[in-house]
Amino acid sequence: MPKPIPIYRPRKPQDSQYYQCVEDHFETLEQVYEDRFSRQYGFWRNYVRQVIYRYLDCGILHNGFARVRCGDCGHEFLLAFSCKRRHFCPSCHQKRVVEFGEWLCEEMIKAVPHRHLIFSLPKMLRRYFLYDRKLLADLSRCAWETLRVFIKEVNPDKGAVPGAVIAIQSFGDFLGYNPHAHILLTDGCFPDNGMFKVAPHFNPKALEEIFRHKVFRLLISKGKITEDMVTLLKSWRHSGFHVFYGNRIQPGDKDAMESLARYIIRACFSQERMTYIPEKSKVIYISKNGKEKKEFEALEWLAAMCSHRVIKLLQ
């Protein structure tokens, strides 16, 4: 006997604690943001209003739907329109995450070894990227130029370049503002002849020094810091810059590659780890490892949510 066709059950976003928190407090947040949160989370961006209003309409049949009908059996159901917004809408963003992972592995990634790298900044410099969001795109270019310079040092072949996918994330575990670059990098480079050449070695410390230099030059060119401040930062025993360098991912390990591709563009929060207490207007958020939790005022939690975005740069 053929397996029974599963019944389509539409999601009910309005029943989620996240939806209820947004619906209860967003209008108040917009009114008080400039006075209460702009100093901590940066200026209010007008497009946030449009994103949230579209999210509140997402997946609800009363706001519009398509009638889907099977041409063979005649079975039909109603499919509510979605907002197609990234990051703020958990459902729409998750669809994009899955599609991005599949597209990257099938269309972009070459059958060569890869590695996962993370370039991080010291706390003192993060505020400049909070108040000037255009610097986030420049940060991805700093990461890319760092990799190009480093590859030329370890590989003398003329014209040798690596392949990389760079995603800038701006959030930490509890939505703190922490801009850093996630990189899916070929473990080697492509010389002019097109033949892949595996990198002989990677030195995270050398990468960190090049990246630090690039970031300093960027911030000086934009008038954010001075040479005196650079001298001060260089005198620190621990610079605050950090490069994480992951294990090699073999060409045939498609599952690992897709998981990493999804991870680098993940949303800034997880619905499963938040609890909304409407009576107290509080949000309790649990850390990724499940060992810590933090209590937020609902308005503050939404303000932190609205401060984040992700930029992707493909090379």
QUIWORA-V115378 format. One record per residue. RES is the residue in three letters. PHI is phi in whole degrees, -180 to 180 (* if undefined). PSI is psi in degrees with one decimal (none if undefined). BURIAL is # if it has 16 or more other ideal C-beta (glycine too) atoms within 10 Angstrom, else .. Layout:
RES PHI PSI BURIAL
RES PHI PSI BURIAL
//
This chain:
MET * 138.5 .
PRO -67 151.4 .
LYS -67 142.0 .
PRO -65 144.0 .
ILE -73 126.8 .
PRO -63 146.6 .
ILE -82 131.2 .
TYR -75 123.1 .
ARG -119 109.8 .
PRO -65 144.8 .
ARG -72 158.7 .
LYS -124 81.8 .
PRO -60 -31.3 #
GLN -68 -13.5 .
ASP -87 -10.3 .
SER -79 150.7 #
GLN -65 -33.9 .
TYR -63 -48.3 #
TYR -59 -44.8 #
GLN -63 -38.4 .
CYS -65 -45.1 #
VAL -64 -46.2 #
GLU -63 -37.7 .
ASP -73 -31.8 .
HIS -124 -7.0 #
PHE -65 -44.6 #
GLU -62 -38.3 .
THR -66 -41.1 .
LEU -58 -44.0 #
GLU -62 -34.8 #
GLN -73 -36.4 .
VAL -103 -3.1 .
TYR -57 -49.3 #
GLU -59 -41.4 .
ASP -77 -37.5 .
ARG -99 -31.3 .
PHE -125 -10.4 #
SER -64 -34.1 .
ARG -68 -37.5 .
GLN -85 -36.9 .
TYR -117 7.8 #
GLY 88 174.2 #
PHE -69 158.0 .
TRP -75 129.8 #
ARG -103 123.8 .
ASN -63 -28.9 .
TYR -69 -15.5 .
VAL -61 -38.1 #
ARG -59 -46.0 .
GLN -65 -42.3 .
VAL -60 -44.8 #
ILE -72 -40.2 #
TYR -62 -38.6 .
ARG -69 -35.4 #
TYR -63 -41.0 #
LEU -66 -20.5 #
ASP -94 -8.9 .
CYS -71 131.4 #
GLY 76 12.8 #
ILE -110 121.9 #
LEU -60 -33.2 .
HIS -63 -19.6 .
ASN -97 10.3 .
GLY 120 146.3 .
PHE -157 165.7 .
ALA -113 143.6 .
ARG -95 115.9 .
VAL -101 126.1 .
ARG -131 135.0 .
CYS -80 125.9 .
GLY -71 -18.9 .
ASP -90 -52.2 .
CYS -101 -12.6 .
GLY 83 -0.9 .
HIS -68 140.5 .
GLU -141 158.3 .
PHE -152 166.8 .
LEU -99 131.6 .
LEU -117 113.7 .
ALA -66 144.9 #
PHE -67 147.5 .
SER -109 163.2 #
CYS -84 -22.0 #
LYS 60 28.9 .
ARG -93 143.1 #
ARG -87 151.1 #
HIS 70 -53.0 #
PHE -76 -33.5 #
CYS -94 111.8 #
PRO -60 -39.2 #
SER -69 -51.4 #
CYS -66 -38.1 #
HIS -67 -38.6 #
GLN -63 -35.8 .
LYS -62 -42.9 .
ARG -66 -37.0 #
VAL -61 -46.7 #
VAL -65 -45.1 .
GLU -63 -40.1 .
PHE -63 -43.5 #
GLY -61 -43.6 #
GLU -68 -43.7 .
TRP -63 -41.9 .
LEU -62 -44.6 #
CYS -72 -34.2 .
GLU -88 -31.3 .
GLU -111 -28.4 .
MET -110 -44.6 .
ILE -74 128.7 #
LYS -81 157.7 .
ALA -80 66.5 .
VAL -135 163.7 #
PRO -65 148.4 #
HIS -133 166.1 #
ARG -140 157.8 #
HIS -104 124.5 #
LEU -122 150.0 #
ILE -132 125.3 #
PHE -106 121.6 #
SER -117 156.4 #
LEU -111 155.2 #
PRO -70 154.6 .
LYS -59 -35.4 .
MET -61 -29.2 .
LEU -94 -12.7 #
ARG -66 -31.2 #
ARG -63 -30.6 .
TYR -65 -34.6 #
PHE -79 -22.0 #
LEU -72 -42.8 #
TYR -89 -15.0 .
ASP -132 91.9 .
ARG -69 -18.9 #
LYS -64 -22.4 .
LEU -67 -20.3 #
LEU -64 -40.1 #
ALA -65 -38.9 .
ASP -65 -32.6 #
LEU -64 -39.0 #
SER -65 -34.9 #
ARG -69 -35.3 .
CYS -61 -43.2 #
ALA -63 -43.5 #
TRP -65 -45.5 #
GLU -64 -35.2 #
THR -59 -45.2 #
LEU -66 -39.6 #
ARG -64 -44.9 #
VAL -62 -43.8 .
PHE -65 -42.5 #
ILE -62 -38.3 #
LYS -65 -30.2 .
GLU -72 -39.9 .
VAL -91 -11.7 .
ASN -134 110.5 #
PRO -76 -5.9 .
ASP -61 132.3 .
LYS -67 134.1 .
GLY 79 6.4 .
ALA -69 129.8 #
VAL -136 148.2 #
PRO -86 172.4 #
GLY -110 138.7 #
ALA -151 146.2 #
VAL -117 123.3 #
ILE -119 127.4 #
ALA -125 127.0 #
ILE -92 120.6 #
GLN -108 145.9 #
SER -116 8.7 #
PHE -122 152.0 #
GLY -106 -162.7 .
ASP -66 -39.0 .
PHE -110 38.1 #
LEU 67 12.5 #
GLY -65 150.1 .
TYR -79 113.1 #
ASN -145 80.5 #
PRO -68 128.8 #
HIS -154 158.4 #
ALA -106 122.4 #
HIS -95 132.0 #
ILE -131 128.4 #
LEU -101 106.7 #
LEU -118 138.2 #
THR -65 136.1 #
ASP -82 59.6 #
GLY 154 -158.8 #
CYS -146 171.3 #
PHE -115 105.0 #
PRO -69 -178.4 #
ASP -61 -28.7 .
ASN -77 -5.1 .
GLY 85 -6.7 .
MET -84 131.2 .
PHE -73 138.1 #
LYS -126 119.2 #
VAL -66 138.4 .
ALA -67 134.9 #
PRO -66 -35.6 .
HIS -166 158.8 .
PHE -124 133.7 #
ASN -115 100.5 .
PRO -56 -33.8 .
LYS -66 -40.4 .
ALA -66 -40.3 #
LEU -61 -41.7 #
GLU -61 -42.1 #
GLU -67 -40.7 #
ILE -66 -43.6 #
PHE -63 -42.0 #
ARG -60 -44.7 #
HIS -61 -43.6 #
LYS -64 -42.1 #
VAL -67 -42.2 #
PHE -60 -45.4 #
ARG -63 -38.0 .
LEU -62 -50.6 #
LEU -68 -33.1 #
ILE -68 -43.0 .
SER -64 -27.8 .
LYS -90 0.0 .
GLY 75 21.7 .
LYS -86 -35.4 #
ILE -134 168.9 #
THR -114 170.1 .
GLU -63 -34.3 .
ASP -63 -39.4 .
MET -68 -37.8 .
VAL -62 -43.0 #
THR -60 -40.9 .
LEU -64 -46.4 .
LEU -65 -35.0 #
LYS -70 -21.0 .
SER -81 -11.6 .
TRP -66 143.3 .
ARG -66 -42.0 .
HIS -115 117.3 .
SER -69 -23.0 .
GLY 90 -19.7 .
PHE -77 146.3 #
HIS -151 142.7 .
VAL -123 118.5 #
PHE -92 137.0 .
TYR -130 106.8 .
GLY -82 174.0 .
ASN -71 159.1 .
ARG -68 135.6 .
ILE -103 119.4 #
GLN -73 154.2 .
PRO -57 -33.2 .
GLY -85 -3.6 .
ASP -88 76.2 .
LYS -67 -37.0 .
ASP -62 -44.3 .
ALA -65 -38.9 .
MET -67 -43.6 #
GLU -66 -40.6 #
SER -62 -41.5 .
LEU -68 -39.8 #
ALA -61 -39.6 #
ARG -70 -36.9 #
TYR -65 -39.6 .
ILE -74 -13.8 #
ILE -120 24.2 #
ARG -65 162.3 #
ALA -71 162.5 #
CYS -80 -5.4 #
PHE -148 168.9 #
SER -125 126.8 .
GLN -62 -34.2 .
GLU -67 -21.4 .
ARG -101 5.6 .
MET -112 146.6 #
THR -130 124.6 .
TYR -102 128.3 #
ILE -112 93.5 .
PRO -63 -32.6 .
GLU -62 -32.1 .
LYS -106 -2.6 .
SER 54 48.5 #
LYS -123 152.6 #
VAL -126 128.2 #
ILE -107 124.9 .
TYR -121 133.2 #
ILE -102 140.2 #
SER -66 164.4 .
LYS -62 -34.8 .
ASN -84 -3.7 .
GLY 77 5.9 .
LYS -96 -17.5 .
GLU -128 155.4 .
LYS -145 152.9 .
LYS -135 139.3 .
GLU -101 130.5 .
PHE -119 147.7 #
GLU -67 139.4 .
ALA -55 -40.8 #
LEU -64 -40.1 #
GLU -67 -39.9 #
TRP -63 -42.7 #
LEU -67 -37.5 #
ALA -62 -42.4 #
ALA -64 -40.2 #
MET -59 -44.0 #
CYS -73 -10.1 #
SER -85 -7.5 #
HIS -108 151.1 #
ARG -158 168.8 #
VAL -127 138.2 #
ILE -117 132.8 #
LYS -107 139.9 .
LEU -133 121.0 #
LEU -102 135.9 .
GLN -124 none #
//
